[in-house]
Amino acid sequence: MARNNLFIYFLFFLVATSYSQRDKLNFRKDYRYLNGTDSFYKIHTMHKKWQDAKDVCAMEGATLFYPEDQNESDAVVEYMKATQPFHWVYVGISSLIVKGVFETVDGRSVNDVYAHWGPGEPNDAAGVEDCVILRNDGTLNDVNCDNKNPFVCKKTLDSLEWNTRCDMPYSDYVFEDNLGKCYKFHLGPKTWPEAYAICNAELSYLAVINSQDEADHLKKMTELAPKDHVQGNFLRGAVHLGFHKRGGEWKTIKGTRLEDSGYSKWGNQQPDGGDKETCGSMFYNGHFNDLKCDTNCFFICEHDVGSLGSAFDDRFGDD
């Protein structure tokens, strides 16, 4: 009897934990949860080319949406009609690998998911239509991938991993106890504007050093990062950080003058680029360096724990 009671208690604990996690967790405040699909969606209103749309979704930790079935198509189309004026959106289906073979962004045949094409579609008009849109009547149509369209990103509830220490939906951020903040070292070199956008997409910002302790921590992060085997054309020896030159003055991306930010140690004879080098970086030794904004470098993102705050009060929709 005791063994049965223990088993029942264990099952109750698992169910209660599962539901409490669902009650507490969200993906992002700019994503909408649809009950009928157990997934989160965001309709991006800034029009992008298909590949750029796919990249934006990836930066946010999601994927370019495609309908799994009629139910999901109906749910997303209904949501789109209720909130947006658009007649179509890009979806994660293309024939970019082999023309005429339409597959999802994760390699599934369109015929195995949702293949409700519009009349006469796909037709590869002018031989340049390899990407797919979903119309607000629920039909698919192939279009030129260079066309700029709105698009939808998707995150399934099952794939959501909550970072409890950092209180955010990105598990690769690491909490630093002494500073009370979370950081991520990005091993994919990017330009300064690209790095800024990626950090923003991850609900964070390009790291801003506010103390010697923080400088020491970022220096240590850089030392430990497995960066030596990264290939490509980028500047080694520096990482992008969150400061830049605006109006002839160096400021953090928070708007604070660099000399008032708590840390402003420049490297030897830096800054030295004048108006040609207006973006900020850190040498591997922890000292600042100016560089051209289009220079590819590693970069570090920073997240303030609790910054999401009440943004997650309305976690799930009523759909």
C-alpha positions in Angstrom: 0.0 0.0 0.0 2.8 2.4 0.9 4.5 1.7 -2.4 1.3 2.4 -4.3 0.8 5.7 -2.4 4.3 6.7 -3.2 3.8 6.0 -6.9 0.6 8.0 -6.9 2.3 10.9 -5.1 5.1 10.8 -7.7 2.6 10.9 -10.6 0.8 13.8 -8.9 4.2 15.7 -8.5 5.0 15.2 -12.2 1.6 16.5 -13.3 1.7 19.4 -10.9 5.2 20.4 -11.9 4.3 20.2 -15.6 1.3 22.5 -15.2 3.1 24.9 -12.9 5.8 25.2 -15.5 3.3 25.9 -18.2 1.5 28.5 -15.9 4.8 30.3 -15.1 6.7 30.1 -18.3 6.4 32.2 -21.5 8.5 32.4 -24.5 8.6 36.2 -25.2 6.2 39.0 -24.6 6.0 39.7 -28.3 4.8 36.2 -29.1 1.2 35.0 -28.9 0.3 31.6 -27.4 -2.5 29.8 -29.3 -4.1 27.1 -27.2 -5.2 25.1 -30.2 -1.6 24.5 -31.3 0.4 24.6 -28.1 2.8 27.0 -29.7 3.8 30.6 -29.6 3.7 32.9 -32.7 4.9 36.3 -33.7 3.8 38.1 -36.9 6.7 40.2 -38.0 5.4 43.4 -39.7 8.8 44.5 -41.0 8.9 43.0 -44.4 11.9 40.8 -45.2 13.3 38.6 -47.9 12.7 34.9 -47.2 16.2 34.1 -46.0 16.3 37.2 -43.9 13.0 36.2 -42.3 14.3 32.7 -41.6 17.4 34.3 -39.9 15.3 36.7 -37.8 13.3 33.8 -36.4 16.5 31.9 -35.6 17.9 34.9 -33.8 14.8 34.9 -31.6 15.2 31.2 -30.8 12.3 30.3 -33.0 11.7 28.9 -36.5 10.0 30.3 -39.6 6.5 29.0 -39.3 4.8 26.5 -41.6 1.5 24.8 -41.0 1.7 21.3 -39.6 -1.9 20.6 -40.6 -5.2 22.2 -41.4 -5.9 23.0 -37.7 -2.7 25.0 -37.4 -3.3 26.8 -40.7 -6.8 27.8 -39.6 -5.5 29.0 -36.2 -2.7 31.2 -37.5 -4.8 32.6 -40.4 -7.5 33.5 -37.9 -5.0 35.2 -35.7 -3.5 37.0 -38.7 -6.9 38.2 -39.9 -7.8 39.5 -36.4 -4.6 41.4 -35.8 -3.0 42.4 -39.2 -4.0 43.9 -42.5 -1.7 41.6 -44.5 -3.1 39.2 -47.2 -0.2 36.8 -46.9 3.0 35.9 -45.0 6.2 34.0 -45.7 6.2 30.5 -44.3 9.1 28.1 -43.8 8.7 26.2 -47.1 10.9 26.5 -50.1 12.4 24.6 -53.1 15.9 26.2 -52.7 17.7 22.9 -52.5 16.2 21.3 -55.6 13.8 23.3 -57.8 10.3 22.0 -57.6 10.9 19.9 -54.5 9.2 21.9 -51.7 10.4 21.2 -48.2 10.0 22.8 -44.8 12.9 24.6 -43.0 13.5 21.3 -41.1 13.6 19.1 -44.2 10.1 17.7 -44.3 8.2 17.3 -47.6 5.4 19.8 -47.9 3.2 16.8 -48.8 3.7 15.4 -45.3 2.6 18.6 -43.5 0.3 21.1 -45.3 0.0 21.2 -49.1 -3.1 23.2 -49.7 -1.9 25.1 -52.7 -3.9 27.8 -54.5 -5.3 27.1 -57.9 -2.5 26.6 -60.4 0.1 26.7 -57.8 3.0 26.2 -57.5 3.9 27.4 -61.0 7.4 28.8 -60.7 6.5 31.9 -62.7 9.5 33.2 -64.7 11.5 30.4 -63.2 12.3 32.4 -60.0 9.7 31.3 -57.5 11.3 29.0 -54.9 9.8 30.4 -51.6 6.3 30.1 -50.3 3.7 32.4 -48.8 0.5 31.5 -46.9 -2.5 33.6 -48.0 -5.2 34.6 -45.6 -7.6 32.2 -47.4 -5.4 29.4 -46.2 -3.7 28.6 -49.5 -0.1 28.3 -50.4 1.7 30.1 -53.3 5.2 30.1 -54.5 6.9 33.5 -54.9 10.3 35.0 -55.6 12.5 34.6 -52.5 13.8 38.2 -52.9 10.3 39.6 -52.5 9.9 41.3 -49.1 7.0 40.1 -47.1 5.7 39.9 -43.6 6.4 36.6 -41.9 5.5 34.5 -38.9 8.0 32.9 -36.4 7.0 29.9 -34.2 8.1 28.4 -31.0 6.5 25.2 -29.7 5.7 24.9 -26.1 7.5 21.5 -26.0 10.7 23.0 -27.2 10.8 25.8 -24.6 13.6 25.5 -22.1 13.5 28.1 -19.4 16.7 29.5 -17.9 15.6 29.9 -14.3 18.8 31.5 -13.1 18.6 34.2 -15.8 14.8 34.2 -15.9 14.7 34.1 -19.7 13.9 31.5 -22.5 17.6 31.2 -23.7 19.4 28.4 -21.9 22.9 29.3 -23.1 23.1 32.5 -21.0 25.2 32.0 -17.9 24.5 33.7 -14.5 27.4 35.4 -12.8 26.8 35.4 -9.0 29.1 38.2 -8.1 27.5 40.6 -10.7 24.0 39.3 -10.6 23.7 39.3 -14.4 23.8 36.9 -17.2 26.1 36.7 -20.2 26.6 34.9 -23.5 29.8 34.8 -25.6 28.9 34.5 -29.2 31.3 32.5 -31.3 29.9 33.5 -34.6 31.7 36.7 -35.7 29.4 39.6 -36.7 29.5 43.3 -37.5 28.7 45.6 -34.6 25.2 46.4 -35.9 24.5 42.7 -36.5 25.8 41.8 -33.0 23.5 44.6 -31.5 20.5 43.1 -33.3 21.2 39.6 -32.2 21.6 40.6 -28.5 18.3 42.5 -28.8 16.6 39.5 -30.4 17.7 37.5 -27.4 16.1 40.0 -25.0 19.5 41.3 -24.0 22.0 43.9 -25.1 25.6 44.2 -26.2 27.5 44.0 -22.9 28.3 47.3 -21.1 31.1 47.2 -18.6 30.2 49.2 -15.4 33.1 48.1 -13.1 36.5 46.6 -12.9 34.9 43.4 -11.6 32.7 43.2 -14.7 35.7 43.9 -17.0 37.6 41.1 -15.3 34.7 38.7 -15.8 34.3 39.5 -19.5 38.0 39.1 -19.9 37.8 35.7 -18.3 34.9 34.7 -20.4 36.9 35.7 -23.5 39.9 33.7 -22.3 37.8 30.5 -21.7 35.7 30.8 -24.9 36.6 28.0 -27.4 37.4 30.6 -30.1 40.8 29.5 -31.4 39.3 27.0 -33.9 36.7 29.4 -35.4 37.4 29.9 -39.1 36.6 32.8 -41.3 37.4 36.4 -42.2 37.1 38.3 -38.9 39.2 40.4 -36.6 40.9 38.3 -33.9 41.9 39.9 -30.6 38.8 41.9 -29.9 35.1 41.4 -29.1 32.2 43.8 -29.8 30.8 45.6 -26.7 27.9 48.0 -26.1 29.5 51.4 -26.6 29.9 53.6 -29.7 30.8 57.1 -30.8 27.8 59.4 -31.4 28.0 63.2 -31.9 31.7 63.1 -31.4 31.4 61.5 -27.9 31.9 57.9 -26.7 28.7 56.6 -25.0 27.3 53.3 -23.9 24.3 52.0 -25.7 22.3 53.0 -22.6 23.2 56.7 -23.4 25.7 57.1 -20.6 29.0 58.9 -21.3 31.7 56.2 -21.4 33.8 58.0 -18.7 30.8 58.0 -16.4 29.9 54.4 -16.9 32.2 53.0 -14.2 34.8 51.7 -16.6 36.7 53.3 -19.5 40.1 51.8 -19.8 41.3 52.1 -23.3 44.1 50.1 -24.9 47.4 51.6 -25.8 47.0 54.7 -28.0 43.3 54.0 -28.3 40.9 55.3 -29.6 42.9 56.0 -32.8 40.4 55.7 -35.6 38.7 59.1 -35.6 35.4 59.3 -37.4 36.2 56.1 -39.4 36.1 53.9 -36.3 33.0 54.6 -34.3 32.0 51.3 -32.7 33.4 49.9 -29.5 35.1 46.7 -28.7 37.3 45.1 -26.0 40.8 43.7 -26.6 41.2 40.2 -25.1 43.1 41.9 -22.3 40.0 43.8 -21.1 40.9 47.2 -22.5 38.8 49.2 -25.0 39.4 49.6 -28.7 37.6 51.5 -31.4 37.0 49.9 -34.8 34.9 50.2 -38.0 31.3 49.2 -37.4 31.4 46.7 -40.3 34.3 44.7 -38.8 33.4 41.1 -38.0 34.2 40.1 -34.4 33.1 37.9 -31.6 30.7 39.6 -29.2 29.2 39.3 -25.7 25.5 39.8 -24.9 24.4 40.8 -21.4 21.0 40.2 -19.7 19.6 41.9 -16.6 17.9 39.4 -14.5 14.3 40.5 -13.8 14.3 42.9 -16.7 11.4 41.1 -18.3 9.4 41.7 -15.2 5.7 42.2 -15.7 6.1 41.7 -19.4 5.1 38.1 -18.9 2.0 38.7 -16.9 -0.2 38.0 -19.9 1.6 34.8 -20.9 -1.0 32.9 -22.7 -3.8 33.9 -25.1 -7.4 33.0 -24.8 -7.5 31.3 -28.2 
